[in-house]
Amino acid sequence: MRHLGWALVAIILVFLAALYIDLPGTTNVFGHNVTVNEGIDLQGGARLLLKVPNKYPVPSSAEMDTARNVIEQRAAGGVGVVEPQVTTVGDRYISVEMPGLKNQQIINTIGKTGFLALTDSGSTPLGAGVKVKLVCPSSQPNCAPGAKVGTTNATAKTPVLQVVAAGKYVKAGSAQVGYDNSGNPQVLYTLTGAGNTNWCNYTTGHVNQYSAIVLDNRVVSDPQIQGAICGGQTAITGVSLSQAKQLAIYLNYGALPVPFVIDSSQQVAATLGPQYVELAKKAAVVGFIIVALFMLLYYRLPGLLADLALVVYAAVVFALFKFLGVTLTLAGIAGFVLSIGMAVDANVLIFERMKEELRSGKSLGAAVESGFRRAFPSIRDSNASTVITSIILFWFGHNFAATQITGFATTLLIGVIVSFLTAYFVSRTFLRLVVHSQAVKSPALYGVEPALGENVA
């Protein structure tokens, strides 16, 4: 009985913690952001399709995976989009969905996914946006995709600039926005390896000249070199705060193993208006109440305990959605509702087994234990098959840019795992407590006719 008491305490604590996370005003738990993330079909946003141009060789799967990770970091870490959906499609394409994003300038920033380089732009600064060509020094013949070893000409109609350090040498995540001693914005970043060596050699011999930061063959900034920089860390000053933030994004997430172009770009309106979302919420509540009433009327006391377990389930699952940052789409909500049905289904199997044991003449305690034990294989196998199906659906949606399938699979997988735990362990704890307390012995309250349940002690 003592271990049942501790189990009940654990259930209550988990339930209260879940309720706290579920509260609309709860947005931070132990420094972790917890919010409801709506998918692109609920709040609209932007959708991009990026392509490796046909003039380049087909990239390897490793290069595409690296590119996808960098683009995802740019969208989430640089731009701050909550749960961007970034997926490789075939050999040359990457699909990017950004819920809630409507700023065209930011969309263009995400689309600028070409090669990033620090270059030698000579003694005359180039304005941001100027289109240039890149050449590699003889010591770095393959420093830029498509670039050849050649000479520089910064005054030509299309300036030809020599690469000093490729963007791949910028330490991941090192670019940060800060302020100098005068309180003016600046960007701090760190170069590593050969990039640091080349940068040190270049800045030592080119003080007071300029080094253009080039992304996708266009200048994004052209700062002046104030002195030799040999410690790895570099500071860019003389920029506005918005420019500093943009530069930090470029430096942190600009370098890709292969170049991309925007194949298509579109703003996506929410396919579900607020009124439909409210209707969906009401439908879910009504459905939950109907299921709870059915369990209560048909299974009586066990049904009531199952309803309590179902409330625990709903609270825990929604808390996990918020804590894990799951993006809720219409398909994802459908997966959640389906998992509720599976939670009820598990209880139905348990209670029917329990009623059979009571009818056979077993005591109430023995019937409860036998009912759970004999129903367990069926519950385990059905949930295992659903988990496997969810994983396959997630893999399919993730690899073929079918975000609706991914959302459905994610919520279904979480829901099924939690429903198994609540249906089997929470319901079992509640029933064991009732049996051990001997407060309720009447077979009728367990859905069994009194005449067939004489031995219930």
C-alpha positions, 0 to 999 in steps of 0.5 A: 500500500505504501508504494501505491501512495508514493505512486499517487503522489508522483502522479499528482506532482506530474499533473500539477507540473503539467497544469502549470506549463499548460497555463496561457501565462506560462512562457518560461520554465527553468529558463526554457521557453514554453509556448504553443507554436502554430503551424503555417496552416494556422497562422500563415507565413512564408515558403521557399524552395531553394535549388542547387543550379544545374550548372553545378554537379549534383551535391552529395547527401552529406553536403545537402544535410549540411546545407539543410542544417545551416539554413535551419539555423539561419531561420531559427537562430538568426531570424528567430522563426519558431520551428521552421520546417526545413527539408531536403527534397530530391538531390538539388532542392531544400524546402523551407517553411517559416510559420508567422514570417511576413517580412520580405527582407528577412525572407530574402535573407534566408534566400541568400544562401550562397558562398560567404567570403572575406575578400580584398576590396582594395583602397576604395570601399564598395557599397552594399549590394554591389555584384562582384566576381571572386578569384582564389589566390594560388595558395587556395585554388579551390577557395570558392565554388566556381571561382578560378585563380586569377588577378583582382580588379576592384575598379572594373564594371563588375569588380573582381575580388580575391578571397582572403578567408572563406566563410567556413572558417568563421567559428560556428555561432561566434558572431555576436552583436555588441557595443564598443567603448563609445556605445556604438554597435559592433559585430564580433566574430572569430576565425579559425584554422587557415582562415585565421592565418590568412586573415592575419597575413592579409590585415598585417599588410593592408591596414587602412584598406577595405575587406568586403564581406561577400555573400552569393557574389554580392557585397553585404558590408565593406569595413575598413581594416584598422590594424593587424588582426592576428588573434582570431577575433575580429570586430566590425564597427561603424554599422547601425544596430540593424546592420550589425544584426544582419551581419551576425546572421550572415557570418554565423549562418552564411557559409554553405558547402554548395550554392543555392538560388531561390526557385520559388518564394511565396507568402502563405495565408492561414488556411484556417481562420480564427473562427475555425480554430475556435470551432475545432477547440469546441469540437475537441471539448465536446468529443472529450465530454462524450467519451468521458460520459460513455466510459462513466455510464458503461464502466461506472467506477472504473470508467470514472477512474479512466476519465481521471487518467484521461484528464492527466493524459491530456494535461501531460501531452499538451505540456509536452507539446509546449515544452518540446516546442512542437508545431501544431498544424491541423494534421498535428491536432488530428494526431493528438485527437487520434491518440486520445481514442487510443488511450480510451481503447486501452482502458476498454481492453483492460476493463473488459478483461477485468469484468471477465475475471469478476464473472469467473468468480475471482475476487476484486483484487485478483480480477483487477491484477489479472485484467491488467496482466492479460490485457497488457500484450494487446495494449503493448502490441497495438501501441508498438505498431502505432509507434512504428507507423508514426516513425515511418510517417515522420521519416517520409514527411521529413524527407519529402517536405510533407510537413502536414505528415510530419506534424501528424506523426509527431503529435501521434507519436507523443500522444501514443507513448503518453496514452500507454503510460496513463492508460496502463500505469495511472489507471492501474494505480487508481484502481489498486488504491480503490481496491486496497481501501475496500471502500467500494465492493459492489460488483455493480459499480464495476459493471458486473451484475450482482448475481454473477459476482458473488465472490468479490471480497 
